[in-house]
Amino acid sequence: MFTDTAYHHMWSQHECRLVVMASLKLAIKLNESRTLNMEDMRKLALSLGNGSNYSANAVIEMEYDILWKLNWNVFPPT
């Protein structure tokens, strides 16, 4: 999904929301002492009114894709 040649790829609303949910989960994992479980993430997505339901595997795979594209460099030296 995240390739250099995919910049022109039109993402669906569902895919964009999945990226948002995975990014939020990563941010919480990296910056908070307590994380949200997948059930809480699902409830959050539904409460935002987007009606999308994401499987735990879909969010985990998207987290991996994001980290891979960032070369796992989530805490670079300052």
Secondary structure as UniProt FT lines:
FT   HELIX           4..6
FT   TURN            7..8
FT   HELIX           13..31
FT   HELIX           38..47
FT   TURN            48..49
FT   HELIX           56..69
FT   TURN            70..72
//
